[in-house]
């Protein structure tokens, strides 16, 4: 079974700690990592593509979209 891809969306600076904790939890738990693979934009290396193109392509590719809302979003 292929893991479900989860797109984690939020203002990066506002939720940096929470984003890192979610990724670490999903990748660190032996059971969860079998079923889920998180995507966070800050892990994407610099490329010759526009950021919004990469973002939208990843949203389409992911199975689940999780958004964290705060004061800045």
PDB file of N, H, CA, C and O in Angstrom:
ATOM      1  N   UNK A   1       0.834  -1.178   0.000  1.00  0.00           N
ATOM      2  CA  UNK A   1       0.000   0.000   0.000  1.00  0.00           C
ATOM      3  C   UNK A   1       0.884   1.248   0.000  1.00  0.00           C
ATOM      4  O   UNK A   1       1.802   1.364   0.811  1.00  0.00           O
ATOM      5  N   UNK A   2       0.603   2.172  -0.907  1.00  0.00           N
ATOM      6  H   UNK A   2      -0.143   2.077  -1.566  1.00  0.00           H
ATOM      7  CA  UNK A   2       1.339   3.425  -0.960  1.00  0.00           C
ATOM      8  C   UNK A   2       0.801   4.382   0.101  1.00  0.00           C
ATOM      9  O   UNK A   2      -0.406   4.438   0.336  1.00  0.00           O
ATOM     10  N   UNK A   3       1.688   5.125   0.735  1.00  0.00           N
ATOM     11  H   UNK A   3       2.669   5.079   0.544  1.00  0.00           H
ATOM     12  CA  UNK A   3       1.214   6.071   1.758  1.00  0.00           C
ATOM     13  C   UNK A   3       0.420   7.215   1.142  1.00  0.00           C
ATOM     14  O   UNK A   3       0.662   7.620   0.005  1.00  0.00           O
ATOM     15  N   UNK A   4      -0.527   7.724   1.912  1.00  0.00           N
ATOM     16  H   UNK A   4      -0.724   7.396   2.836  1.00  0.00           H
ATOM     17  CA  UNK A   4      -1.273   8.905   1.496  1.00  0.00           C
ATOM     18  C   UNK A   4      -0.380  10.122   1.682  1.00  0.00           C
ATOM     19  O   UNK A   4       0.292  10.260   2.704  1.00  0.00           O
ATOM     20  N   UNK A   5      -0.377  10.994   0.698  1.00  0.00           N
ATOM     21  H   UNK A   5      -0.922  10.882  -0.133  1.00  0.00           H
ATOM     22  CA  UNK A   5       0.415  12.214   0.777  1.00  0.00           C
ATOM     23  C   UNK A   5      -0.431  13.310   1.416  1.00  0.00           C
ATOM     24  O   UNK A   5      -1.557  13.575   0.995  1.00  0.00           O
ATOM     25  N   UNK A   6       0.136  13.937   2.441  1.00  0.00           N
ATOM     26  H   UNK A   6       1.050  13.721   2.784  1.00  0.00           H
ATOM     27  CA  UNK A   6      -0.559  14.985   3.190  1.00  0.00           C
ATOM     28  C   UNK A   6       0.143  16.312   2.948  1.00  0.00           C
ATOM     29  O   UNK A   6       1.333  16.452   3.232  1.00  0.00           O
ATOM     30  N   UNK A   7      -0.589  17.277   2.427  1.00  0.00           N
ATOM     31  H   UNK A   7      -1.555  17.162   2.197  1.00  0.00           H
ATOM     32  CA  UNK A   7      -0.056  18.619   2.206  1.00  0.00           C
ATOM     33  C   UNK A   7      -0.343  19.448   3.447  1.00  0.00           C
ATOM     34  O   UNK A   7      -1.504  19.661   3.796  1.00  0.00           O
ATOM     35  N   UNK A   8       0.712  19.922   4.120  1.00  0.00           N
ATOM     36  H   UNK A   8       1.655  19.749   3.836  1.00  0.00           H
ATOM     37  CA  UNK A   8       0.552  20.757   5.308  1.00  0.00           C
ATOM     38  C   UNK A   8       0.695  22.215   4.887  1.00  0.00           C
ATOM     39  O   UNK A   8       1.749  22.638   4.413  1.00  0.00           O
ATOM     40  N   UNK A   9      -0.376  22.971   5.068  1.00  0.00           N
ATOM     41  H   UNK A   9      -1.232  22.628   5.454  1.00  0.00           H
ATOM     42  CA  UNK A   9      -0.411  24.355   4.631  1.00  0.00           C
ATOM     43  C   UNK A   9      -0.604  25.289   5.816  1.00  0.00           C
ATOM     44  O   UNK A   9      -1.423  25.037   6.700  1.00  0.00           O
ATOM     45  N   UNK A  10       0.166  26.375   5.816  1.00  0.00           N
ATOM     46  H   UNK A  10       0.831  26.580   5.098  1.00  0.00           H
ATOM     47  CA  UNK A  10       0.035  27.424   6.828  1.00  0.00           C
ATOM     48  C   UNK A  10       1.039  28.510   6.483  1.00  0.00           C
ATOM     49  O   UNK A  10       1.830  28.363   5.551  1.00  0.00           O
ATOM     50  N   UNK A  11       1.007  29.585   7.227  1.00  0.00           N
ATOM     51  H   UNK A  11       0.365  29.705   7.984  1.00  0.00           H
ATOM     52  CA  UNK A  11       2.076  30.571   7.135  1.00  0.00           C
ATOM     53  C   UNK A  11       3.290  29.923   7.792  1.00  0.00           C
ATOM     54  O   UNK A  11       3.244  29.555   8.965  1.00  0.00           O
ATOM     55  N   UNK A  12       4.372  29.785   7.037  1.00  0.00           N
ATOM     56  H   UNK A  12       4.409  30.084   6.083  1.00  0.00           H
ATOM     57  CA  UNK A  12       5.533  29.040   7.529  1.00  0.00           C
ATOM     58  C   UNK A  12       6.103  29.621   8.814  1.00  0.00           C
ATOM     59  O   UNK A  12       6.383  28.877   9.754  1.00  0.00           O
ATOM     60  N   UNK A  13       6.278  30.925   8.871  1.00  0.00           N
ATOM     61  H   UNK A  13       6.051  31.530   8.107  1.00  0.00           H
ATOM     62  CA  UNK A  13       6.888  31.533  10.058  1.00  0.00           C
ATOM     63  C   UNK A  13       5.990  31.416  11.279  1.00  0.00           C
ATOM     64  O   UNK A  13       6.467  31.175  12.388  1.00  0.00           O
ATOM     65  N   UNK A  14       4.690  31.585  11.073  1.00  0.00           N
ATOM     66  H   UNK A  14       4.302  31.780  10.172  1.00  0.00           H
ATOM     67  CA  UNK A  14       3.765  31.570  12.212  1.00  0.00           C
ATOM     68  C   UNK A  14       3.672  30.189  12.861  1.00  0.00           C
ATOM     69  O   UNK A  14       3.528  30.077  14.078  1.00  0.00           O
ATOM     70  N   UNK A  15       3.755  29.147  12.047  1.00  0.00           N
ATOM     71  H   UNK A  15       3.872  29.238  11.058  1.00  0.00           H
ATOM     72  CA  UNK A  15       3.581  27.796  12.562  1.00  0.00           C
ATOM     73  C   UNK A  15       4.804  26.909  12.321  1.00  0.00           C
ATOM     74  O   UNK A  15       4.659  25.699  12.141  1.00  0.00           O
ATOM     75  N   UNK A  16       5.984  27.483  12.314  1.00  0.00           N
ATOM     76  H   UNK A  16       6.102  28.466  12.461  1.00  0.00           H
ATOM     77  CA  UNK A  16       7.204  26.706  12.049  1.00  0.00           C
ATOM     78  C   UNK A  16       7.361  25.537  13.020  1.00  0.00           C
ATOM     79  O   UNK A  16       7.685  24.423  12.608  1.00  0.00           O
ATOM     80  N   UNK A  17       7.133  25.788  14.295  1.00  0.00           N
ATOM     81  H   UNK A  17       6.870  26.692  14.630  1.00  0.00           H
ATOM     82  CA  UNK A  17       7.280  24.741  15.309  1.00  0.00           C
ATOM     83  C   UNK A  17       6.250  23.637  15.123  1.00  0.00           C
ATOM     84  O   UNK A  17       6.576  22.453  15.205  1.00  0.00           O
ATOM     85  N   UNK A  18       5.002  24.031  14.872  1.00  0.00           N
ATOM     86  H   UNK A  18       4.737  24.993  14.806  1.00  0.00           H
ATOM     87  CA  UNK A  18       3.921  23.052  14.710  1.00  0.00           C
ATOM     88  C   UNK A  18       4.104  22.235  13.437  1.00  0.00           C
ATOM     89  O   UNK A  18       3.859  21.029  13.434  1.00  0.00           O
ATOM     90  N   UNK A  19       4.531  22.879  12.361  1.00  0.00           N
ATOM     91  H   UNK A  19       4.730  23.859  12.363  1.00  0.00           H
ATOM     92  CA  UNK A  19       4.770  22.161  11.092  1.00  0.00           C
ATOM     93  C   UNK A  19       5.871  21.120  11.283  1.00  0.00           C
ATOM     94  O   UNK A  19       5.725  19.970  10.869  1.00  0.00           O
ATOM     95  N   UNK A  20       6.965  21.529  11.909  1.00  0.00           N
ATOM     96  H   UNK A  20       7.083  22.463  12.245  1.00  0.00           H
ATOM     97  CA  UNK A  20       8.074  20.598  12.144  1.00  0.00           C
ATOM     98  C   UNK A  20       7.634  19.443  13.047  1.00  0.00           C
ATOM     99  O   UNK A  20       8.017  18.296  12.819  1.00  0.00           O
ATOM    100  N   UNK A  21       6.843  19.741  14.056  1.00  0.00           N
ATOM    101  H   UNK A  21       6.533  20.673  14.241  1.00  0.00           H
ATOM    102  CA  UNK A  21       6.368  18.694  14.970  1.00  0.00           C
ATOM    103  C   UNK A  21       5.453  17.701  14.245  1.00  0.00           C
ATOM    104  O   UNK A  21       5.555  16.493  14.461  1.00  0.00           O
ATOM    105  N   UNK A  22       4.568  18.200  13.397  1.00  0.00           N
ATOM    106  H   UNK A  22       4.485  19.181  13.222  1.00  0.00           H
ATOM    107  CA  UNK A  22       3.678  17.297  12.645  1.00  0.00           C
ATOM    108  C   UNK A  22       4.461  16.389  11.712  1.00  0.00           C
ATOM    109  O   UNK A  22       4.203  15.188  11.640  1.00  0.00           O
ATOM    110  N   UNK A  23       5.417  16.966  11.000  1.00  0.00           N
ATOM    111  H   UNK A  23       5.627  17.942  11.058  1.00  0.00           H
ATOM    112  CA  UNK A  23       6.236  16.163  10.084  1.00  0.00           C
ATOM    113  C   UNK A  23       7.027  15.119  10.872  1.00  0.00           C
ATOM    114  O   UNK A  23       7.069  13.951  10.485  1.00  0.00           O
ATOM    115  N   UNK A  24       7.647  15.528  11.961  1.00  0.00           N
ATOM    116  H   UNK A  24       7.613  16.477  12.275  1.00  0.00           H
ATOM    117  CA  UNK A  24       8.430  14.594  12.780  1.00  0.00           C
ATOM    118  C   UNK A  24       7.553  13.485  13.340  1.00  0.00           C
ATOM    119  O   UNK A  24       7.960  12.324  13.384  1.00  0.00           O
ATOM    120  N   UNK A  25       6.359  13.843  13.765  1.00  0.00           N
ATOM    121  H   UNK A  25       6.029  14.786  13.729  1.00  0.00           H
ATOM    122  CA  UNK A  25       5.449  12.841  14.330  1.00  0.00           C
ATOM    123  C   UNK A  25       5.024  11.832  13.262  1.00  0.00           C
ATOM    124  O   UNK A  25       5.068  10.624  13.496  1.00  0.00           O
ATOM    125  N   UNK A  26       4.618  12.319  12.103  1.00  0.00           N
ATOM    126  H   UNK A  26       4.582  13.300  11.912  1.00  0.00           H
ATOM    127  CA  UNK A  26       4.157  11.419  11.038  1.00  0.00           C
ATOM    128  C   UNK A  26       5.280  10.534  10.508  1.00  0.00           C
ATOM    129  O   UNK A  26       5.065   9.360  10.206  1.00  0.00           O
ATOM    130  N   UNK A  27       6.461  11.093  10.398  1.00  0.00           N
ATOM    131  H   UNK A  27       6.636  12.047  10.643  1.00  0.00           H
ATOM    132  CA  UNK A  27       7.595  10.310   9.886  1.00  0.00           C
ATOM    133  C   UNK A  27       8.266   9.460  10.958  1.00  0.00           C
ATOM    134  O   UNK A  27       8.924   8.470  10.642  1.00  0.00           O
ATOM    135  N   UNK A  28       8.106   9.836  12.211  1.00  0.00           N
ATOM    136  H   UNK A  28       7.571  10.640  12.469  1.00  0.00           H
ATOM    137  CA  UNK A  28       8.778   9.133  13.289  1.00  0.00           C
ATOM    138  C   UNK A  28       8.003   7.983  13.889  1.00  0.00           C
ATOM    139  O   UNK A  28       8.589   7.078  14.483  1.00  0.00           O
ATOM    140  N   UNK A  29       6.688   8.009  13.739  1.00  0.00           N
ATOM    141  H   UNK A  29       6.212   8.744  13.256  1.00  0.00           H
ATOM    142  CA  UNK A  29       5.860   6.941  14.291  1.00  0.00           C
ATOM    143  C   UNK A  29       5.892   5.740  13.347  1.00  0.00           C
ATOM    144  O   UNK A  29       5.583   5.888  12.164  1.00  0.00           O
ATOM    145  N   UNK A  30       6.259   4.551  13.842  1.00  0.00           N
ATOM    146  H   UNK A  30       6.510   4.431  14.802  1.00  0.00           H
ATOM    147  CA  UNK A  30       6.388   3.374  12.972  1.00  0.00           C
ATOM    148  C   UNK A  30       5.110   3.014  12.206  1.00  0.00           C
ATOM    149  O   UNK A  30       5.182   2.566  11.061  1.00  0.00           O
ATOM    150  N   UNK A  31       3.970   3.201  12.814  1.00  0.00           N
ATOM    151  H   UNK A  31       3.911   3.565  13.744  1.00  0.00           H
ATOM    152  CA  UNK A  31       2.714   2.873  12.133  1.00  0.00           C
ATOM    153  C   UNK A  31       2.301   3.972  11.165  1.00  0.00           C
ATOM    154  O   UNK A  31       1.967   3.691  10.013  1.00  0.00           O
ATOM    155  N   UNK A  32       2.319   5.216  11.620  1.00  0.00           N
ATOM    156  H   UNK A  32       2.590   5.444  12.555  1.00  0.00           H
ATOM    157  CA  UNK A  32       1.866   6.318  10.772  1.00  0.00           C
ATOM    158  C   UNK A  32       2.708   6.489   9.519  1.00  0.00           C
ATOM    159  O   UNK A  32       2.175   6.809   8.457  1.00  0.00           O
ATOM    160  N   UNK A  33       4.007   6.281   9.626  1.00  0.00           N
ATOM    161  H   UNK A  33       4.440   6.021  10.490  1.00  0.00           H
ATOM    162  CA  UNK A  33       4.849   6.478   8.442  1.00  0.00           C
ATOM    163  C   UNK A  33       4.582   5.436   7.364  1.00  0.00           C
ATOM    164  O   UNK A  33       4.948   5.636   6.205  1.00  0.00           O
ATOM    165  N   UNK A  34       3.960   4.348   7.726  1.00  0.00           N
ATOM    166  H   UNK A  34       3.662   4.185   8.667  1.00  0.00           H
ATOM    167  CA  UNK A  34       3.567   3.345   6.711  1.00  0.00           C
ATOM    168  C   UNK A  34       2.392   3.839   5.874  1.00  0.00           C
ATOM    169  O   UNK A  34       2.227   3.423   4.728  1.00  0.00           O
ATOM    170  N   UNK A  35       1.584   4.716   6.438  1.00  0.00           N
ATOM    171  H   UNK A  35       1.718   5.054   7.370  1.00  0.00           H
ATOM    172  CA  UNK A  35       0.344   5.124   5.782  1.00  0.00           C
ATOM    173  C   UNK A  35       0.310   6.575   5.324  1.00  0.00           C
ATOM    174  O   UNK A  35      -0.547   6.945   4.521  1.00  0.00           O
ATOM    175  N   UNK A  36       1.235   7.413   5.823  1.00  0.00           N
ATOM    176  H   UNK A  36       1.931   7.113   6.475  1.00  0.00           H
ATOM    177  CA  UNK A  36       1.195   8.844   5.506  1.00  0.00           C
ATOM    178  C   UNK A  36       2.584   9.387   5.198  1.00  0.00           C
ATOM    179  O   UNK A  36       3.570   9.012   5.833  1.00  0.00           O
ATOM    180  N   UNK A  37       2.644  10.276   4.214  1.00  0.00           N
ATOM    181  H   UNK A  37       1.843  10.581   3.697  1.00  0.00           H
ATOM    182  CA  UNK A  37       3.878  10.998   3.905  1.00  0.00           C
ATOM    183  C   UNK A  37       3.541  12.483   3.806  1.00  0.00           C
ATOM    184  O   UNK A  37       2.840  12.901   2.885  1.00  0.00           O
ATOM    185  N   UNK A  38       4.039  13.283   4.755  1.00  0.00           N
ATOM    186  H   UNK A  38       4.608  12.943   5.504  1.00  0.00           H
ATOM    187  CA  UNK A  38       3.722  14.709   4.736  1.00  0.00           C
ATOM    188  C   UNK A  38       4.556  15.473   3.714  1.00  0.00           C
ATOM    189  O   UNK A  38       5.690  15.106   3.407  1.00  0.00           O
ATOM    190  N   UNK A  39       3.964  16.542   3.201  1.00  0.00           N
ATOM    191  H   UNK A  39       3.043  16.841   3.451  1.00  0.00           H
ATOM    192  CA  UNK A  39       4.675  17.475   2.335  1.00  0.00           C
ATOM    193  C   UNK A  39       4.622  18.852   2.977  1.00  0.00           C
ATOM    194  O   UNK A  39       3.549  19.343   3.329  1.00  0.00           O
ATOM    195  N   UNK A  40       5.788  19.471   3.125  1.00  0.00           N
ATOM    196  H   UNK A  40       6.659  19.072   2.839  1.00  0.00           H
ATOM    197  CA  UNK A  40       5.871  20.859   3.573  1.00  0.00           C
ATOM    198  C   UNK A  40       6.777  21.588   2.587  1.00  0.00           C
ATOM    199  O   UNK A  40       7.824  21.083   2.182  1.00  0.00           O
ATOM    200  N   UNK A  41       6.348  22.774   2.219  1.00  0.00           N
ATOM    201  H   UNK A  41       5.498  23.184   2.548  1.00  0.00           H
ATOM    202  CA  UNK A  41       7.017  23.519   1.152  1.00  0.00           C
ATOM    203  C   UNK A  41       8.472  23.844   1.471  1.00  0.00           C
ATOM    204  O   UNK A  41       9.299  23.920   0.562  1.00  0.00           O
ATOM    205  N   UNK A  42       8.798  24.038   2.751  1.00  0.00           N
ATOM    206  H   UNK A  42       8.126  23.976   3.489  1.00  0.00           H
ATOM    207  CA  UNK A  42      10.162  24.420   3.098  1.00  0.00           C
ATOM    208  C   UNK A  42      11.185  23.319   2.824  1.00  0.00           C
ATOM    209  O   UNK A  42      12.387  23.579   2.872  1.00  0.00           O
ATOM    210  N   UNK A  43      10.742  22.113   2.543  1.00  0.00           N
ATOM    211  H   UNK A  43       9.766  21.901   2.504  1.00  0.00           H
ATOM    212  CA  UNK A  43      11.672  21.034   2.217  1.00  0.00           C
ATOM    213  C   UNK A  43      11.973  20.938   0.724  1.00  0.00           C
ATOM    214  O   UNK A  43      12.816  20.141   0.312  1.00  0.00           O
ATOM    215  N   UNK A  44      11.297  21.738  -0.080  1.00  0.00           N
ATOM    216  H   UNK A  44      10.613  22.386   0.255  1.00  0.00           H
ATOM    217  CA  UNK A  44      11.501  21.705  -1.527  1.00  0.00           C
ATOM    218  C   UNK A  44      12.763  22.501  -1.862  1.00  0.00           C
ATOM    219  O   UNK A  44      12.882  23.661  -1.468  1.00  0.00           O
ATOM    220  N   UNK A  45      13.699  21.892  -2.582  1.00  0.00           N
ATOM    221  H   UNK A  45      13.602  20.950  -2.902  1.00  0.00           H
ATOM    222  CA  UNK A  45      14.909  22.635  -2.935  1.00  0.00           C
ATOM    223  C   UNK A  45      14.603  23.739  -3.949  1.00  0.00           C
ATOM    224  O   UNK A  45      13.617  23.669  -4.682  1.00  0.00           O
ATOM    225  N   UNK A  46      15.441  24.731  -3.977  1.00  0.00           N
ATOM    226  H   UNK A  46      16.242  24.788  -3.381  1.00  0.00           H
ATOM    227  CA  UNK A  46      15.288  25.811  -4.956  1.00  0.00           C
ATOM    228  C   UNK A  46      15.339  25.215  -6.365  1.00  0.00           C
ATOM    229  O   UNK A  46      16.125  24.310  -6.647  1.00  0.00           O
ATOM    230  N   UNK A  47      14.495  25.738  -7.229  1.00  0.00           N
ATOM    231  H   UNK A  47      13.856  26.473  -7.000  1.00  0.00           H
ATOM    232  CA  UNK A  47      14.416  25.203  -8.593  1.00  0.00           C
ATOM    233  C   UNK A  47      14.161  26.345  -9.567  1.00  0.00           C
ATOM    234  O   UNK A  47      13.987  27.500  -9.181  1.00  0.00           O
ATOM    235  N   UNK A  48      14.147  25.981 -10.828  1.00  0.00           N
ATOM    236  H   UNK A  48      14.288  25.043 -11.142  1.00  0.00           H
ATOM    237  CA  UNK A  48      13.903  26.982 -11.856  1.00  0.00           C
ATOM    238  C   UNK A  48      12.402  27.150 -12.135  1.00  0.00           C
ATOM    239  O   UNK A  48      12.023  27.719 -13.159  1.00  0.00           O
ATOM    240  N   UNK A  49      11.565  26.666 -11.246  1.00  0.00           N
ATOM    241  H   UNK A  49      11.872  26.203 -10.415  1.00  0.00           H
ATOM    242  CA  UNK A  49      10.107  26.812 -11.371  1.00  0.00           C
ATOM    243  C   UNK A  49       9.619  27.839 -10.367  1.00  0.00           C
ATOM    244  O   UNK A  49      10.202  28.014  -9.297  1.00  0.00           O
ATOM    245  N   UNK A  50       8.551  28.505 -10.725  1.00  0.00           N
ATOM    246  H   UNK A  50       8.077  28.363 -11.594  1.00  0.00           H
ATOM    247  CA  UNK A  50       7.950  29.473  -9.804  1.00  0.00           C
ATOM    248  C   UNK A  50       7.382  28.743  -8.599  1.00  0.00           C
ATOM    249  O   UNK A  50       6.913  27.610  -8.708  1.00  0.00           O
ATOM    250  N   UNK A  51       7.430  29.406  -7.443  1.00  0.00           N
ATOM    251  H   UNK A  51       7.811  30.327  -7.354  1.00  0.00           H
ATOM    252  CA  UNK A  51       6.964  28.794  -6.194  1.00  0.00           C
ATOM    253  C   UNK A  51       5.496  28.410  -6.280  1.00  0.00           C
ATOM    254  O   UNK A  51       5.114  27.345  -5.794  1.00  0.00           O
ATOM    255  N   UNK A  52       4.656  29.257  -6.893  1.00  0.00           N
ATOM    256  H   UNK A  52       4.967  30.122  -7.288  1.00  0.00           H
ATOM    257  CA  UNK A  52       3.232  28.934  -6.960  1.00  0.00           C
ATOM    258  C   UNK A  52       2.959  27.731  -7.860  1.00  0.00           C
ATOM    259  O   UNK A  52       1.995  27.000  -7.631  1.00  0.00           O
ATOM    260  N   UNK A  53       3.786  27.515  -8.872  1.00  0.00           N
ATOM    261  H   UNK A  53       4.569  28.108  -9.058  1.00  0.00           H
ATOM    262  CA  UNK A  53       3.630  26.325  -9.719  1.00  0.00           C
ATOM    263  C   UNK A  53       3.919  25.060  -8.921  1.00  0.00           C
ATOM    264  O   UNK A  53       3.168  24.087  -8.983  1.00  0.00           O
ATOM    265  N   UNK A  54       5.009  25.086  -8.178  1.00  0.00           N
ATOM    266  H   UNK A  54       5.619  25.876  -8.128  1.00  0.00           H
ATOM    267  CA  UNK A  54       5.383  23.931  -7.350  1.00  0.00           C
ATOM    268  C   UNK A  54       4.284  23.660  -6.326  1.00  0.00           C
ATOM    269  O   UNK A  54       3.855  22.520  -6.148  1.00  0.00           O
ATOM    270  N   UNK A  55       3.837  24.713  -5.661  1.00  0.00           N
ATOM    271  H   UNK A  55       4.185  25.639  -5.805  1.00  0.00           H
ATOM    272  CA  UNK A  55       2.795  24.617  -4.635  1.00  0.00           C
ATOM    273  C   UNK A  55       1.531  23.975  -5.207  1.00  0.00           C
ATOM    274  O   UNK A  55       1.002  23.025  -4.630  1.00  0.00           O
ATOM    275  N   UNK A  56       1.051  24.485  -6.328  1.00  0.00           N
ATOM    276  H   UNK A  56       1.481  25.257  -6.797  1.00  0.00           H
ATOM    277  CA  UNK A  56      -0.190  23.965  -6.910  1.00  0.00           C
ATOM    278  C   UNK A  56      -0.035  22.534  -7.421  1.00  0.00           C
ATOM    279  O   UNK A  56      -0.959  21.732  -7.293  1.00  0.00           O
ATOM    280  N   UNK A  57       1.113  22.208  -7.994  1.00  0.00           N
ATOM    281  H   UNK A  57       1.864  22.860  -8.098  1.00  0.00           H
ATOM    282  CA  UNK A  57       1.359  20.822  -8.427  1.00  0.00           C
ATOM    283  C   UNK A  57       1.317  19.866  -7.239  1.00  0.00           C
ATOM    284  O   UNK A  57       0.744  18.780  -7.331  1.00  0.00           O
ATOM    285  N   UNK A  58       1.922  20.269  -6.126  1.00  0.00           N
ATOM    286  H   UNK A  58       2.388  21.151  -6.051  1.00  0.00           H
ATOM    287  CA  UNK A  58       1.926  19.415  -4.944  1.00  0.00           C
ATOM    288  C   UNK A  58       0.529  19.276  -4.335  1.00  0.00           C
ATOM    289  O   UNK A  58       0.165  18.198  -3.864  1.00  0.00           O
ATOM    290  N   UNK A  59      -0.243  20.344  -4.341  1.00  0.00           N
ATOM    291  H   UNK A  59       0.053  21.219  -4.724  1.00  0.00           H
ATOM    292  CA  UNK A  59      -1.622  20.258  -3.838  1.00  0.00           C
ATOM    293  C   UNK A  59      -2.405  19.235  -4.661  1.00  0.00           C
ATOM    294  O   UNK A  59      -3.145  18.426  -4.102  1.00  0.00           O
ATOM    295  N   UNK A  60      -2.246  19.269  -5.972  1.00  0.00           N
ATOM    296  H   UNK A  60      -1.645  19.927  -6.426  1.00  0.00           H
ATOM    297  CA  UNK A  60      -2.952  18.304  -6.829  1.00  0.00           C
ATOM    298  C   UNK A  60      -2.495  16.872  -6.572  1.00  0.00           C
ATOM    299  O   UNK A  60      -3.297  15.940  -6.633  1.00  0.00           O
ATOM    300  N   UNK A  61      -1.225  16.700  -6.289  1.00  0.00           N
ATOM    301  H   UNK A  61      -0.574  17.457  -6.239  1.00  0.00           H
ATOM    302  CA  UNK A  61      -0.658  15.360  -6.094  1.00  0.00           C
ATOM    303  C   UNK A  61      -1.042  14.753  -4.751  1.00  0.00           C
ATOM    304  O   UNK A  61      -1.105  13.531  -4.615  1.00  0.00           O
ATOM    305  N   UNK A  62      -1.295  15.592  -3.771  1.00  0.00           N
ATOM    306  H   UNK A  62      -1.244  16.584  -3.881  1.00  0.00           H
ATOM    307  CA  UNK A  62      -1.574  15.092  -2.423  1.00  0.00           C
ATOM    308  C   UNK A  62      -3.001  14.565  -2.287  1.00  0.00           C
ATOM    309  O   UNK A  62      -3.918  14.992  -2.989  1.00  0.00           O
ATOM    310  N   UNK A  63      -3.150  13.629  -1.367  1.00  0.00           N
ATOM    311  H   UNK A  63      -2.406  13.282  -0.797  1.00  0.00           H
ATOM    312  CA  UNK A  63      -4.458  13.018  -1.100  1.00  0.00           C
ATOM    313  C   UNK A  63      -5.238  13.772  -0.036  1.00  0.00           C
ATOM    314  O   UNK A  63      -6.469  13.780  -0.040  1.00  0.00           O
ATOM    315  N   UNK A  64      -4.505  14.409   0.878  1.00  0.00           N
ATOM    316  H   UNK A  64      -3.505  14.402   0.881  1.00  0.00           H
ATOM    317  CA  UNK A  64      -5.119  15.104   2.014  1.00  0.00           C
ATOM    318  C   UNK A  64      -4.496  16.491   2.112  1.00  0.00           C
ATOM    319  O   UNK A  64      -3.286  16.650   1.950  1.00  0.00           O
ATOM    320  N   UNK A  65      -5.331  17.496   2.378  1.00  0.00           N
ATOM    321  H   UNK A  65      -6.314  17.368   2.510  1.00  0.00           H
ATOM    322  CA  UNK A  65      -4.858  18.876   2.549  1.00  0.00           C
ATOM    323  C   UNK A  65      -5.196  19.306   3.967  1.00  0.00           C
ATOM    324  O   UNK A  65      -6.365  19.343   4.349  1.00  0.00           O
ATOM    325  N   UNK A  66      -4.162  19.634   4.752  1.00  0.00           N
ATOM    326  H   UNK A  66      -3.212  19.604   4.442  1.00  0.00           H
ATOM    327  CA  UNK A  66      -4.349  20.079   6.134  1.00  0.00           C
ATOM    328  C   UNK A  66      -3.873  21.522   6.214  1.00  0.00           C
ATOM    329  O   UNK A  66      -2.739  21.831   5.848  1.00  0.00           O
ATOM    330  N   UNK A  67      -4.738  22.396   6.690  1.00  0.00           N
ATOM    331  H   UNK A  67      -5.659  22.145   6.988  1.00  0.00           H
ATOM    332  CA  UNK A  67      -4.389  23.805   6.796  1.00  0.00           C
ATOM    333  C   UNK A  67      -4.442  24.265   8.241  1.00  0.00           C
ATOM    334  O   UNK A  67      -5.411  24.006   8.954  1.00  0.00           O
ATOM    335  N   UNK A  68      -3.393  24.949   8.664  1.00  0.00           N
ATOM    336  H   UNK A  68      -2.606  25.160   8.085  1.00  0.00           H
ATOM    337  CA  UNK A  68      -3.345  25.538  10.005  1.00  0.00           C
ATOM    338  C   UNK A  68      -3.615  27.035   9.859  1.00  0.00           C
ATOM    339  O   UNK A  68      -2.903  27.729   9.133  1.00  0.00           O
ATOM    340  N   UNK A  69      -4.627  27.523  10.536  1.00  0.00           N
ATOM    341  H   UNK A  69      -5.206  26.959  11.125  1.00  0.00           H
ATOM    342  CA  UNK A  69      -4.994  28.921  10.446  1.00  0.00           C
ATOM    343  C   UNK A  69      -4.607  29.656  11.721  1.00  0.00           C
ATOM    344  O   UNK A  69      -4.833  29.169  12.829  1.00  0.00           O
ATOM    345  N   UNK A  70      -4.027  30.823  11.550  1.00  0.00           N
ATOM    346  H   UNK A  70      -3.844  31.219  10.651  1.00  0.00           H
ATOM    347  CA  UNK A  70      -3.612  31.632  12.680  1.00  0.00           C
ATOM    348  C   UNK A  70      -3.944  33.090  12.413  1.00  0.00           C
ATOM    349  O   UNK A  70      -4.925  33.396  11.735  1.00  0.00           O
ATOM    350  N   UNK A  71      -3.148  33.965  12.932  1.00  0.00           N
ATOM    351  H   UNK A  71      -2.351  33.716  13.483  1.00  0.00           H
ATOM    352  CA  UNK A  71      -3.383  35.403  12.793  1.00  0.00           C
ATOM    353  C   UNK A  71      -3.029  35.925  11.402  1.00  0.00           C
ATOM    354  O   UNK A  71      -3.610  36.909  10.945  1.00  0.00           O
ATOM    355  N   UNK A  72      -2.090  35.279  10.733  1.00  0.00           N
ATOM    356  H   UNK A  72      -1.618  34.480  11.105  1.00  0.00           H
ATOM    357  CA  UNK A  72      -1.597  35.798   9.458  1.00  0.00           C
ATOM    358  C   UNK A  72      -2.211  35.138   8.233  1.00  0.00           C
ATOM    359  O   UNK A  72      -1.963  35.611   7.124  1.00  0.00           O
ATOM    360  N   UNK A  73      -2.983  34.093   8.362  1.00  0.00           N
ATOM    361  H   UNK A  73      -3.184  33.709   9.263  1.00  0.00           H
ATOM    362  CA  UNK A  73      -3.484  33.365   7.189  1.00  0.00           C
ATOM    363  C   UNK A  73      -4.879  33.809   6.854  1.00  0.00           C
ATOM    364  O   UNK A  73      -5.472  33.312   5.897  1.00  0.00           O
TER     365      UNK A  73
END
